[in-house]
Amino acid sequence: MNETIVKLRLNQQQLELMDRTIAQGVAPDRAALVRLALREYAASRKAETAGSSR
């Protein structure tokens, strides 16, 4: 799979929240936390779409 670099612009409060979440052991670093958040978001959208097509 090809990798694509994506730049995020976050404010200080958002960075601090990310760093606290990483310190709790949710992810090893910021990049991994962003990937996790995107996977969870995609999964929730997929579930919403599947539920609305019934």
C-alpha positions as CSV (number, residue, x, y, z in Angstrom):
1,M,0.0,0.0,0.0
2,N,1.3,3.5,-0.9
3,E,1.6,6.0,1.9
4,T,0.3,9.5,1.7
5,I,1.5,12.2,4.0
6,V,-1.3,14.3,5.5
7,K,-0.7,17.5,7.5
8,L,-3.1,18.4,10.3
9,R,-3.4,21.8,11.8
10,L,-4.3,21.5,15.5
11,N,-4.5,24.1,18.2
12,Q,-2.6,23.8,21.5
13,Q,-5.6,22.4,23.3
14,Q,-6.0,19.6,20.7
15,L,-2.3,18.8,20.9
16,E,-2.5,18.6,24.6
17,L,-5.5,16.3,24.4
18,M,-3.6,14.0,22.0
19,D,-0.6,13.9,24.2
20,R,-2.6,13.1,27.3
21,T,-4.3,10.3,25.3
22,I,-1.0,8.9,24.2
23,A,0.3,9.1,27.8
24,Q,-2.6,6.9,28.8
25,G,-1.3,4.2,26.4
26,V,-4.1,4.4,23.8
27,A,-1.5,4.8,21.0
28,P,2.3,5.0,20.9
29,D,2.5,8.3,19.1
30,R,0.5,11.1,17.4
31,A,0.5,9.4,14.0
32,A,-0.8,6.2,15.4
33,L,-3.5,8.0,17.4
34,V,-4.7,9.8,14.2
35,R,-4.8,6.5,12.3
36,L,-6.8,4.9,15.1
37,A,-9.2,7.8,15.2
38,L,-9.7,7.6,11.4
39,R,-10.3,3.9,11.6
40,E,-12.9,4.3,14.4
41,Y,-14.6,7.1,12.5
42,A,-14.8,5.1,9.3
43,A,-16.2,2.1,11.2
44,S,-18.9,4.2,12.8
45,R,-19.9,5.7,9.5
46,K,-20.0,2.3,7.9
47,A,-22.3,1.1,10.8
48,E,-24.5,4.1,10.4
49,T,-24.8,3.5,6.6
50,A,-25.6,-0.2,7.1
51,G,-28.2,0.7,9.7
52,S,-30.0,3.3,7.5
53,S,-30.2,1.0,4.5
54,R,-32.6,-1.4,6.3
